[in-house]
Amino acid sequence: MSQKEQLTAVIDIMQDLQEDSSTSKSLKKVIEDVLKLLKQEGDIRMLCSKALEEFEKISDDSSIDPYMRTQIWNIVSMLENISSS
């Protein structure tokens, strides 16, 4: 799977989370910011690195429920995979 295809998969997952009614407002804001970032033109690896920085900001947020935290970890793992390839 190419980097672009992987990035499209990440964006799809993030859009699903953003539309989920159980997603907290603070997490929706981070997802919105990251989606804007990932949809920009440029080096995919650099965009993924910036997205990872955004997710680090909420990594210690105790208001995120366990399911959402797991989804974020999955997204982070996918972004790390893209940025390292």
N, C-alpha and C positions, 0 to 999 in steps of 0.2 A: 504494500500500500504506500502510495507516495505521501510526501509531507502535506501536500495540499488536501489530499483525501482524508488524511488523519485529522488535519485542522478542521475540515468540514464536519467530521464526526464529533469533534469536541464542541464545536459551535452548536450543533444540533442538540447535544446533551444539555448544554448550558441554557439554550432557549427553552427546553422542556422544564428545567428547574426554575427558570424565571417565571414561567407560566403556572407553576404549581402553587396552589393556594396555601400550602403549608410552609412555603419558603418565607423566612423572615424578611422584613423590609431592609435590614442592614445587608443581608446576603443578596437580596435582589439588586441593591445599589452596586455592590461589588461586581456581580455578574453583568449588569448593564455596562459598567465601565470597561470590564474585560472584553465583552462582546464588541464594543466600539473599537477597542484597541486591535483585536484580532481581525477585524474586517478591513483594517487599513491596508494599503499597499506597502510593500517593503519586504525586507528579509524575514522569512517566516521564523527562523531561529531567534532573531532579536525580538520579534513580537511575542513569541512564547516566553522568553525570558522576562519581559516586562509584565506579562500576564501572571507569571509565577510570583513576581514581587507583589502584585495586587492581592493574590490569594494569601500570601504570608501575613498581610495586615489583619486578616480575620481568623488566622489559624488558632488563636487562643480565645476566641469569642465563645463564651460558655452558653450563650443563648441559642446557638445552633444545635438542633436536635441530632441525635446519633445517625439517623438515616441520611440527613443532608450532609453531615460531616463526612460520611463514607463516600457520598457522591462527589464531594469536593476533592477528597483524596484521590478518587479515580480520575477526575479531570486533571489534577496536578500531575499524577503519574503519566497520563497521556501527553501532557504538555512537556514534561521532562523528556519523554521518549522522542518527541518531535525535535526538541531543541538540541538533543544529543546526536541526532542522526544526520 
